[in-house]
Amino acid sequence: MKKKDFLVLKDILPRDICQKVEKKMREKEILNYFSDNLENTLKQHVKPIYIRGTQIFVVVDNPIWGQEFMLYKDLFLKRINTRFKEKFSNIGYRFDPRYFTKEVKQGDPYKELNEEEKIKVDHDTDRIEDNDLKDKLKSILSLIIKEEKK
């Protein structure tokens, strides 16, 4: 396989799609910041899941934790509005314990790579701080490597 140059997202995607991807990346950054600033006890029971307009939505594993979180809602809004240029007006929550169950990954393609391939994938993803995003990208790159071997 010939070594390929690194491409920038905006160089390969149409402008409107690139803007959508950048918006989602920004939202993910805000949700990660939100999650990182939860106290350990709250972090176990509250998860930010999405942003719609000027509202951040979180899920809780128990309605009691939702009420507890609402006591801190104004504090979180102030922190987020201070940190980011976006201005959020509210944080809503809903009870949904499905977000707190451990998912079992099936057939992780990364595990099927040899050591040299794993080193390459690790090198390509080492600058990504978001662990979920890093794992997804590792899976995609691993699938590409597997396909190229065929």
C-alpha positions in Angstrom: 0.0 0.0 0.0 1.3 3.4 -1.0 1.6 5.9 1.9 -1.2 8.5 1.5 -1.0 12.2 2.5 -3.2 13.3 5.3 -6.4 15.1 4.0 -8.3 17.8 5.8 -12.0 17.2 6.2 -12.9 20.4 4.4 -10.8 19.3 1.4 -12.8 16.1 0.8 -16.4 16.9 1.9 -18.8 19.4 0.4 -19.1 22.6 2.4 -22.6 22.0 3.8 -21.7 18.5 5.1 -18.4 19.8 6.5 -20.3 22.5 8.4 -22.7 19.9 9.8 -19.7 17.7 10.9 -18.0 20.7 12.5 -21.2 21.6 14.3 -21.6 18.1 15.7 -17.9 18.1 16.7 -18.5 21.4 18.6 -21.6 19.9 20.3 -19.6 16.9 21.3 -16.9 19.2 22.7 -19.5 21.0 24.8 -21.1 17.8 26.0 -17.7 16.4 27.0 -16.9 19.6 28.9 -20.3 19.3 30.6 -19.6 15.7 31.6 -16.1 16.4 32.7 -17.4 19.1 35.1 -19.9 16.9 36.9 -18.9 15.8 40.4 -18.1 12.1 40.5 -21.3 11.2 42.2 -23.4 13.0 39.6 -21.3 11.7 36.8 -22.4 8.2 37.6 -26.1 9.1 37.3 -26.3 12.0 34.8 -25.2 11.9 31.1 -25.5 14.8 28.6 -26.8 13.4 25.3 -27.6 16.1 22.9 -28.1 19.8 22.2 -31.1 21.3 20.5 -31.1 25.0 19.9 -30.2 26.7 23.2 -31.0 23.7 25.3 -28.8 20.9 26.6 -30.5 17.6 27.2 -29.3 15.0 29.8 -30.6 11.6 30.9 -30.6 10.3 34.4 -30.7 6.8 35.7 -33.2 7.6 38.4 -35.7 10.5 38.8 -34.3 11.4 42.2 -30.9 12.1 40.5 -32.7 14.3 38.0 -34.1 16.4 40.9 -30.7 16.5 42.5 -29.1 17.6 39.2 -31.7 20.4 38.8 -30.3 22.0 42.0 -27.0 22.5 40.1 -28.6 23.5 36.7 -27.9 27.2 37.0 -24.3 26.6 38.0 -23.7 24.4 34.9 -25.4 26.9 32.6 -23.2 29.6 34.0 -20.0 27.5 33.5 -20.9 26.5 30.0 -22.0 29.9 28.9 -18.7 31.4 30.3 -16.6 28.8 28.6 -18.2 28.7 25.1 -19.5 31.4 22.8 -22.8 29.6 22.4 -25.3 30.8 25.0 -27.6 28.1 26.5 -30.8 29.0 28.2 -31.9 25.7 29.8 -30.9 22.1 30.7 -33.6 19.5 30.4 -33.5 16.0 31.7 -35.4 12.8 31.3 -35.3 9.4 33.1 -33.8 6.7 30.8 -31.8 4.0 32.4 -30.8 2.5 29.0 -28.0 5.0 28.7 -26.4 3.5 31.8 -26.1 -0.1 30.8 -22.8 -1.5 29.6 -22.8 -2.3 25.9 -21.0 -5.4 24.7 -18.9 -4.7 21.6 -19.1 -7.5 19.1 -16.3 -8.3 16.7 -13.9 -5.5 17.4 -11.9 -5.2 14.1 -9.0 -3.6 16.0 -8.3 -6.8 17.9 -7.9 -8.7 14.6 -5.0 -6.5 13.4 -1.4 -7.6 13.7 1.0 -5.5 15.9 2.3 -3.4 13.1 -1.2 -2.5 11.9 -2.2 -1.7 15.5 0.7 0.7 15.9 -0.3 2.5 12.7 -3.9 2.8 13.9 -2.8 4.0 17.3 -0.5 6.6 15.8 -3.2 7.9 13.5 -5.6 8.3 16.4 -3.4 9.3 19.3 -4.2 13.1 19.1 -7.9 12.5 19.6 -8.9 13.3 23.1 -12.5 12.0 23.0 -12.4 8.3 23.8 -15.7 7.4 22.1 -14.6 9.2 18.9 -11.1 7.6 19.1 -12.6 4.1 19.5 -15.0 4.6 16.5 -12.2 5.9 14.4 -10.0 3.0 15.3 -12.7 0.6 14.3 -13.2 2.4 10.9 -9.4 2.4 10.2 -9.2 -1.2 11.2 -12.0 -2.1 8.8 -10.2 -0.2 6.0 -7.0 -2.1 6.7 -8.8 -5.4 6.7 -10.5 -4.5 3.4 -7.2 -3.5 1.8 -5.7 -6.9 2.7 -8.4 -8.8 0.7 
